[in-house]
Structure formats: structure tokens, C-alpha cells
Amino acid sequence: MPDEKMIEEKVVARLKEKGWQVTCAESCTGGMIAATLVNVAGVSDVFMESYVTYANASKHKLIGVKEETLETYGAVSRQVAEQMAEGAAKAASAQTAVAVTGIAGPDGGTPDKPVGLVYIGCFVDGKTVVTENHFEGSRMEIRKQTTQAALTLLYNCLI
């Protein structure tokens, strides 16, 4: 299947068709989603800025995640992923956003929130979808799986 497009190429093509902008709000991936998008020639038509909000304070300051949400549910939660996606879209004046928050490991997991737990939020044209994911592998493998899952969710929300 050498002619099959990569997911990031499909995302960029779909955004161009719609004339929409995209932004990213990334915690556990540390910018990997944005870096994957910019592998696509012509992405500058649809991608202006992105946010790596690793610390809770950054999630609050840069993309408006409520402090009470962080305190009540923790950074790795459905509620924070939703607010990250919506806040990033608002901050960037973009019609679409993808956000990720999770535990890439190898430390940091708990029985309630194990290593590999990742919430992905996708905001498209006023609607937000959040998925709960459980990935396995090394820190890098979890980050790569998260990136692919986030771009796939974004693409599916765009179609």
C-alpha cells in the first residue's frame, strides 16, 4: 500500500477542504502531535500555533483549564481533556483542536490511573468528543500510540 496516505496527510487535506484551522494542546506527548502534523507539506495553510501544557499551571494559564477542574479530577481526566481541547481552540481562534493528557510512564501510575491511561479531546466546529485510551509499552511507545490515536480521532471528527 505505498500510495496510502498517512493519517496526518488525511487530516491536513480535510482541513484544507473545509478551510479550517487546527491547534493542539499536548501534555504527555510533549509536542509530538504538532511535530507530526508539520511533517505534511502545506500544513501552514491550516496550522498556526500549538500548546505544550505539561504543567497544570500552564494548562490553566495558556488554554484556560479551570483550576477547580484540575483539583477535583486531576490533570489526567476526561474533564481536563475536554477543557484543553475547547480552550486551545478558543486561544488559537481555530475551528478544530486536539488535546491529550495522560500518563506515559514508566512512573506516575496509580491503581485508579495506570501508566498508559490517556484522554484525548477533540473539538470540531463547536462540538467536543473525549475518548479514554489504555496504551501499553515504553514511554516513547505510549507517546507514539497517543499521537496516532489523537490524529485518527481528529480525522474521524472531521468526516
N, C-alpha and C positions, 0 to 999 in steps of 0.2 A: 504493500500500500504506500508507495513512495509519494503519490500525489495527494494523500490525505493531509488536510491542514491540521496544524497543532491547535489546541483549544484557544490559545492566546490570539492566533490569527483569526479564528472564527469570531471571537469577542470583538476584536478591533473592526473587522468587516461589518459586523452587525451594528456596532455603534456608529460607524460612518454612514450606513444606510439610513439610520434614524436621525443622524445629525446631533447626536447626544455626546455629552462629556462624561467621563468616568473618573472617580478618585478611589483611593484605597486608604483604609485605616488598619494598620497592622500592629499586632503585638508580638505573638510568638513567632511569626515569620520574619520579622525584622526588616521588611522591605523587599522580600523575595517576590511577592506578587507584583509589585510595581516593576521590579527588575525584569520579571518575565514578560510583562506587557511591553516594556521598551525594547525587547528583542525584535518586535514587529516593526518593519519599515512603515513609515507614515502614521505611527501612533500619535505623533504630535498633533494631529487633527482632532483627537478625541481625549487626550490625556494631558492635563496641565499641571497637576500637583497631587501629592500624596502625603500621608501622615504615618510616621512610625511612632506610635504612642505606647512605648513599653512600660513606662511607669504610670501608676494611677493618676498622679498629678498631671501628667501630660494628656491622658485621656480626658480629664476634666478641662484643662486649660485650652487645649488646641481644638477639641471637637465636641466639647460640651456635655460629656458624660456626667450625669449628676453624682455629686459626692455621696448622697444618701443611697443611690443605687449601688455604688461601689462598696459602701459599708454594709448594706443589707445583704447583697447577693454575692459579693466578691467579684474580682476582675474577670474571672473565668465563669461566665454565666450567660444565659440566653438574653437576659435583660441588658447586660452591658454590650453584647454584640449588636443588639438592635439599636441601642443609643449610639454606638460607634458608627454604624452604617448611616443612620439618619443625620448624625452630627457632622460627619465628614462630607456628605453630600451638601449640606447647608453651608459649611465653611468654605467649600470649593465652588459653590454655585453650580454644582453638577447634577444632572438628572439621574445619575446612577452612581452607586458606591458599593464596594465590597469591604467587609471588615472581618477580622479574625482575632480571637482571643482564646488562648489555650495553654496547655502545659506540655512543652516539648521534651522535658526531661533532661538528663536522666533523674534529676531530683525534683522536688516540689510537689509530687503527687501525694494525695491522701486517699483514704478509702472512699470518700464521697466524690473526690475529684482526682482520678488517677492520671498518671502520665499518659499522654495520648488523647486526653479529652480536649476537644476543640469545638468552639461555637463559631459558626460562620454566619454573618449577617449580610444580606443583600438588599439594597434599597434600589428600586427601579420605578421612576415616574410616580412617586408618592406612596408606593407600597413596599413593605418590608417583610422579608422572609428570613427566618433563622433556622439553621439546622444544627443538630447536635451530632458530633462525629467522634468516633473512637478509633484512633490510628495506632499502629504498632511499629516498633523498630527503634533505631537510634534517633538522637535529637535531629540530625540532618534529614533522616528519612521521614520523620513526622512533619518537619517543616515543608519538605517537598510534597508530601501527600496533601498537606493542608493547602498549599498553593494550587495544586491541580484541582482539588475539590472546590476551592473558592472560585476559580475561573470557570469551572463547569457549572456551578450554581449560578454565577453571573450570566453565563451564556443561556442557560435554561430560563432564567428570569427575563431575558431579553427576547426570547421567542415565545 
